[in-house]
Amino acid sequence: MTQTSQRPLRVLAAMSGGVDSAVAAARAAEAGHDVTGVHLALSANPQSFRTGARGCCTIEDSRDARRAADVIGIPFYVWDLAERFREDVVEDFIAEYEAGRTPNPCLRCNEKIKFAALLDKAIALGFDAVCTGHYATVVERENGGRELHRASDMAKDQSYVLGVLDERQLAHAMFPLGDTLTTKDEIRAEAEERGLAVAKKPDSHDICFIADGDTQGFLANRLGTAEGDIVDEGGTKLGTHDGAFGFTIGQRKGLRIGHPAADGKPRYVLDISPVNNTVTVGPVEALDVTALTAIKPRWCGAAPTGPGTYTAQLRAHGGETEVSAELVDGELRVTFTEPVRGVAPGQAVVLYDGTRVVGSATIASTRRVTASVA
C-alpha cells in the first residue's frame, strides 16, 4: 500500500478557524494543489464569541479562518450549513439523550456535515477532495481503493470520529496532518513560521454547540425538567433527579444520593430508563460489559464477512480492546476478550484491523456480567 497520490487536485479545505485546519490547508497548497478555503457557519446565531477554549463556528472563528486563508494565499468563502447542522447534529443529539442514550455529536457532524453535505457540494462544484485538519491517514491500495488508518502519532489520532466515512467519501478525503510525527507544539510552531495568527489560539473542547460546556443545562433548556427516581439494582429508591437525560452510563459524581451504600463504596450510573424516568445506580463492578450489539454499521470499505478478530475503540479518547465481531442480519455483534466498563447505548464502537479502520456502528444494547441492559 502507498500513501494517497499527490497529483495536483482541486481541494476544498474546511477551515474552522483553528490552528490544525489552517496548517492542513497550508500544507495542501504547498504540495501544489489548487486549494480553496471554506468556513462552515453552523450556528444560526453566531454572534457570541467562544468561551475560553470552548465552542467554535462563531464570527470570531470565521474571521480567523479568513485571515489564515489570506496569509496562505487561497480563495476563501463562508458556507451556511446552520439548518442542516441543527437538523442532523443538534436535534439528533437532543433526541438521543431524551431516549436515554449517549451520542457522540462529532461523529455525526463528520458523517452528515463535513463528509456528506460539504463533500457532496464540493464534488458538485468540481472539487476533487475535501481537506480537514483531522489527525488520520488515508492510504491508497494497489487496486486504487482507499483505506482509513490511524494517524502516525497515536496521541493525536482522531480516526475514531472518522470511522463513519465510507469508501466513496474516503476517495475524496485529504488529511495532511495524519502522517506527521510531531507534537501539537510543533504544529503551532509551524503555524507561527507560516505567519498564521491562529498559532497560539486555544483548541476548542467539549461540544461545539454548547459553548459554556454545561450539557445538562443545555438539555434541560430544550427538554424541560422532569423529576424521577434514582434507585439501586433492587429497585429501592435512593434519591430523585430533575431529568434522566442529565446522566450517562458510568457517571459517579452529581448523583445526589442522600445516604451511602451499605459497603461504603461509591455508586455509579448503571442504567437510564426514559420510559419511567428512572436512573439505576450500583457498584462499579456492575458496569462490566462482556458483549454488545450495534446498529447502523458504516464500513470504510467492504463490509466484513463472517466472524473476525479485531480491536475496538469505544470513545474518542479511549484505548483499544480486543474483540471478536460478526455482522448478523445487519447488526454488529461484538464480544470482548476481557470485560470493559462504562459502555453506553448511543456511543460508537469503531473496529480496527491493526491501524486500519474497518468501520463504525452505534451501540444499541450491552450484555453485562450480571445482567442484560437495553
N, C-alpha and C positions, 0 to 999 in steps of 0.2 A: 504494500500500500504506500501511496505517496501523498504528501500534503496537497490540498486542493490547488489546481492550476492557477498560476498567477498571470495569465494573459490579461491584457488590459480589458477592463469591464466598465460598463456604466453602473455606478454604485450609488445607492441612496443610503446615506449614513444617518441613522437615527441618533440625534444629539439631544440628550436630556438636559444639558446644561452643567453636567458633572465632568470630572476630570477623565474618567475612563472612556466615555464615549467621544470626548474631544481628541484624546490621544489615538483612539481607534480610527477616527476619521482622518487624522493627520497621517497615520501610517498607511492607510489605504491610498490617500492622494500621493504620498511619497513613493509608493510602489508603482505608480504610473497609471492608476485607474482614474477614470473620469467621474469624480465624486461630487455629489450634491448633498448638502446637509438639510435635514428636516427636523423640526422640533414638533412633538405631538402635544397639542393643547388638549389635555384630558380632563380638565376641571371646568365645569360650567360657570364657576365664579372664581377665577384665578387672581383675584385682587390681593388676597392676603399673602404675605411673604412666608417662606418656610420658617418653622420654629426651631432655631438651633440647627441640629443636623437631621431634623425630621422633615418629612414631606418632600414634594417635588412638583414639577409641572406648573409652577407659578409664573407670573410675569417676570420675576427676577431670573428664573431659570431660562426662560426663552431669550432674555436679553444676554445672559451669559453664553448661551449656545450661539447666538448670532455673532457676538464678539469673537468667539473661538473660530467660527466659520470665516470671518473676515481675515483673521490672522493666518489661517491655513490657506486662504485664497480660493475658496469654493463658493458657489451659489448657495443661498440659504432660504428656506421657506418655513412657515408655520402652518401645520395642517390641523384642523379642528376635528378631533375624534371624540369629543366630550360625550356626545349622546351614545355612541357605540360603547365607550368605556363604561358609562353609567349602566347600560343595559347588561353588558356581558361580564363585567367585573364587579362593580359595586353592588348591583341588585342581586347578583349571584352570591356574593359574599354574605349579604344580609339574609337571604333565603336559606343558605346552608346553616348559618348559626341558628336561625329560627327552627330548623329541623333537627337541631341537636348535634350537628356535625361541625368539624373544624376545618374550614377551607384554607387553601393557600392562594391568595389573590395574585401573587407573582406568576405562578404557573398559568393561571387563567389569562393574565394580561399577555404573556408571551404567546399563548396559543391563539387567543381571539383578536388581539390588537396588533402586536408587533410582527407576528408571522402569519396573520390571516388578513385583517383589514389593511394593514400597511403594505404587506408584501403583494397582495392582490392589486392594490392601487399602483404600486411601483411597477409591477410587470405590465399592467395596462398602459403605463406611460413610457414603456420601452426600456426600463432599467433591467439589468441582469441580476443584481444581487442587492440585498439589504445588509448593511454593516451595523453592528452594535458593539458596545464595549463589554459584552459578556466575556467571562473567562471560561472558554471551552474551545474545542478544536474540531474542525470538520476535515475528515480525511477522505481522499478520493480512492476508490477501489480500481483495480485493473479494468473492470468492465464499465467504468465510468460512473458507477453509483456512488453515493455519498454515505459516510458513517459519521455519527457524532461521538466524540471521545472526550474524556475528562481533559481539563487544562493540564499543562505541564507542571504547574505548581498546585498541588492538592490544597494548599492553604487558601487559595483564592478560587478554586474550582466552583463553577456555577452550572455545571451540566445538569444538576438535579432539576432546576427550574426550566430547563430547555428540553426535558425528556418528553414533552408533549408534541415536539416537532416531528412531522412525518418526512419521508424521503424526498417528496416533492419540495417541501419547504427547505430542507437541508441543501437541496441543489441550488438554492438561491440565497444561502446564508453565508455571511462572512464575519469571522470573529478574530480580528487582528491581534488581540491581546492573549489569545489562548495558548500559544506555544512560547510564551515569554516566561523564562525563569527569573523573574525579577520581583522585588518586594513592592508594596504599594508606595513606599517612599521613593523608590526608583522611578515608578510611573509618574509620580508628582515631579520629580527632578527632571524627567524628560519633558513634561508639560512646561515646566519653567524655562527649560532650554529653548523650547519652541516658541516661547513668548505668549503662552496661553494663560490668561488671567485666572483660570479656574484651578491652577496648580495647587493652591492651598485651600480650596473650597472643601468644607467637610462633606463626607459621604452622607447620603440620606439613609435612614434606618427605619425599621418597622414598616407600617403600611402607608403607602404614599398618600392615599386619600384621607388618612386620619393624621393630620399634621401635628396634633398635640400628643399623639401616642395613646390617648385614652379610648381604647377599643370598646370597653364596657360602656362608657358614656355615649359613644357614637351609636352603639347598638340600642341602648336604652332610649335614645332620642328618636330612633327610627321605629323601634318595635314597642316602645312603652314598657312600663314596669308591670310585673305580674307576680305577686307573692306565691311562693311554693315551698315545699318541704325539702329539707336535707335529711336523708335517712341513712342508716347503716345497712349492711348487707342483709340483715334480717328484717328490715322494714321499720325499725324503731326510729321515731322522729328525734333528730338531734338539734335541729335549728330550722331557720327559714332563710329564704333568699328573695331577691326582687326580680328575678328572671333567670331561667335556666341558661339562657344564651350567654350569660356572664361567666360561664365556667368552661373549662376544657379538660379533657381526659388527662390525668396525671397531675393536675393542679394541687398544690399543697397550701399555699397562702391564701388568705382572704376568705376562708370558708365560714367564718362567723359561727362556729360551733361553741355552744355555751359550756360544755364540760368535756374533759379529756377522755380518751379511750381507756378501757379497763387496764390495758397493759402499759398505758402512759406513752405509747408511741404515736408519732404523727399519723394523720389520716389524709388520704388523697382522693381526688375525684375518680370514681371507677366507671360511672355511667351517667348519662344525661338523657332524660326522657321528656321530650317536648309534649308527649300526649297527655301526661298528668302533671307536667311542670315539676318533676322531681329530680333531685340530684342525689346520687348514691355515692357514699364515701366508704373507705375501708383502708386496710393496711397496705403498705407498698407492695407486698408480695402478691396481692390480688391483681396487680397491674400486669403481671407476667403473661405475655401473649405467645402462643405456640404456632398459630396459623392465622391467615386472613383470607378474605375473599374481596377482590377488587373488580370494579366495573368500568365501563367506558375506556377500554385499553387503547392506547395510541402507540404505534410502533415506529421506531426510527429506521425503517426498512421493512423487510418482510416479517410477518408475524411468525413467531417460533412454532414449531410443530412438535407435539409430544412433550413429555416431561423433560426438564433440564435443570442443571445446577448453575446457580448464579450467585452474585452478591446483590444485596438490596440496600437502598438508602431510603429512609423514611421521613426525613426532614431536611430542610435546606442546609443546615449546618451540622447535620448528624454524621456519624460514621457508617461504615459498611457492615453488613452482617450476612453470613452465608445462608442461602435458602435453596429449596427446590421449588420449582414453579411449573404450572401447566395451564394452558388455555382450555377451558371446558365449557362448551355451549356459550361462548362469548364472554365468559367470566374468567378472571385470572385467579387461580388457586395457589396460594403461597404458603409453604411450611418452613418454619425457622429451624435451623440446626440447633440453636440454643434459644431459650425464651428471651424476648425483648420486652421492654416496658414503655408505657406512655404512647401506645399506638391508638390513634383516634380515627373513627369513621370521618370521611371528608378529606383527610390528608392524602397525599400521593405516595405510592410506592413506586420507585424507579429501579428497574433491573439493569444490572451491568454484567457484561462478559469481559472480564479484565477491565480495561479502561473504556471499552465500547459501551455506549448506552443502547440497550436493547429496546426499551420502551417504558411507558408510564401508565399507571391506571389509578383510579380513585378508590380508596378503601371504603368498602360498604359495610363489612362486619368483621369481627375478630373472634378467635377462639382462645380462651384462656385456660390456664392450668386447672382452675377450679370451676369455671362456668363459661357459658357462651353468651356473648353480649352483641346485640344487633347495633 
